[in-house]
Amino acid sequence: MPVPRVKSLTEADRVWIVGGPGCGKSTLARALAERRGVEPVTLDALFWGPAWTPVPTAEFLAGVERELAADRWIIDGQFAESVDAFAHRADCVVWTDPPLRVSWPRLLRRTVRRWVRREELWGGVRETLWSVIGPRSILWYAVKVHDSQRVANQRLFERLSSTDVLLLHARDSDVHSLLK
């Protein structure tokens, strides 16, 4: 197995943070970016257009490539379309992977807070009651994809284990433990 280019998360210039909804990706990205003096990038901001409509794939991938062109970046999120773009360009891939019993209540609080406060999200969208409780709600989506996303991330880590990318798998509920 090759030696990783960097020895720790805090040494990495190019960090990709993956995990399911409510798993702490953006929280970790913001904390790490603040320490490093860079702006964190969330893939949701590149992927979602107005009215929760995905932007065309070519536009999304062009946005990803623009972000990856920087010398230093901290990007959170994962979409199947962009996995190959990140795989070997990151110095470190962090998989935030708390149990569903931890991530789902966190996601519920965040989603309800966004709805109550009418917080503007990507593409100018805001949570509505229907987006909180309807069939396309992030809350239901998180439950539906939890197991399949874990399998996909296990495969990603297996694939990257033969590279010089530092792989960190955080199974506990506190992503800030990675910053110590």
N, C-alpha and C positions, 0 to 999 in steps of 0.2 A: 504494500500500500504506500503511495507517495506521501511525502511530508507536506502538510498544508503550507501554503504561502505565508500565512499569518498564524500566530500562536493563540490569539484570543480575539474575541469580538471587538474589544476596544482598540485593537491594532488595525482592524480591517478598514480599508478605504471604500470598498464596494460590498454592501450588505443587502441581502435579499431576505425578507422575513415572510414566511409562509405559515398558513394555519387556517382553520375554519373561522366562520363568523363568531365574533365575540371572544376569540382566543387571546387577545392582547397584542396583535400585530401592530396596530397603529399606536398603541400606548408605548410599546417598546421602541418603535421607530421615532416617535417624538422625543423620548428620553435620550436615546442614543444620538439623534441629530442635534439636540441642544448641547450635548457634551462635545460634539465634533464640530459644531459651527456650520452645519449644512442644513438645507431645507429638506425635510422628509417628503417623499413622494408616495402617494397612495394610488395604486393601480385603478381603484374605483373611480378616481377623478379623471383618468384617461379613458376609461371604459364606458361610463354612463353619460348619456346625453339628456336632453330635456324629457320629462315625463317618464323617467326610468327606462328610456329606450337606449339600447346599446348603440354606440357609434359603429360605423362600418369597420370591419376587421382591419382593412388596410390603414385607416385613420388611427385606429388604436395602436397597431404595431409601429406606425410612424412616430407616434407619441412615445412609445416605449423606447424606440431607438434613439430619439432625442435625449431622453433621460440617461440612457446607458452611455452616451457619448461623453458625459462628464467624467472627470478624473476620480471624483468621489461622489458616492450616492448611497442613500439608504432608502430602499423601496419596499413597501409592504403590499402584500396581496398576491394572488395567483389566479391566473386565467389560463386555461389549457392552451390558448392561442399563443401565449407569451413564454411558456416554460423554456423552450429551446433557446430563446434570446438570452435568458438569464443564466442558464445552467453552468456555463464555463467562464462567464465574465465576472461572476461574484468571487470575492475573496472568502466570503463567509455566507452560508445559508443557515438561517435560524428557523427552526420549526417550533412554533408555539403550539403546544398540544395538551392543554389542560383537559380533564374529563368533562363530558357534556354537563354533568351536574354542577360544574363550576362555570363553564363558559355560557350556558344558556341563560341562567339568571342575570349574568352580566350583560348579555345581549338584550334581554328583556328590559332591564333598567335603562340602557342606552337608547333603545328604540322608543320607549315611552317618553323619556326625557326629550328626545328630538321632536316627537310629536307635540307634546305639551308646550314646549318652548318655540315651536315653529322654526327650528334651526334649518338654515339653508344648507343643502348638501350639494353634491356634484351635479353639474348641469342645471343648477338652479332649482332642483327638486326639493320638496319638503315631505316629511312623513305625513300621511293622512290616516284617519282611523282605518280605512280600508287597507292601506299598505301595512298597517300594524297587525290587523287581525285577519285579513283576507287570505285567499289561497296562495297568493304569490308573496306573502309576508316573509321577511328575512328570518323571522322566528320559526316558521314551519320549514323553511329551506334549510336552516341550520341543523334541525333534527334529521331531515331527509338525507342530507349529504354527509353527515358526520362520519359514518363508517367508511363510505367510499372515498372521502377526502383523506382519511387516515391511510387507507391502502395506497392511494396515489402518492402521498408524501413518503410512505415507506419505500415505494418503488423509486421515487426521485432520489432519496438518500442512498439506496442501493446502487443506483446508476452513478451517482457522484462519488461514491466511496473509493473508486479507483482513480480519482483525480486529486489535484492539489488544493481543492476547495475545503475550507474548514467547515465541518458540519456540526451544528449544535441542536440538540433535541431537548426542549424544555417541557417536561411532562407535568411539572408542578403548576400551581395556580399563580405564582408570582413571577412574572416575566422580568421584574426588576432584579431578581437574583442573578440574571445573566450579566448585569452591568458591574457586578462586584469583582 
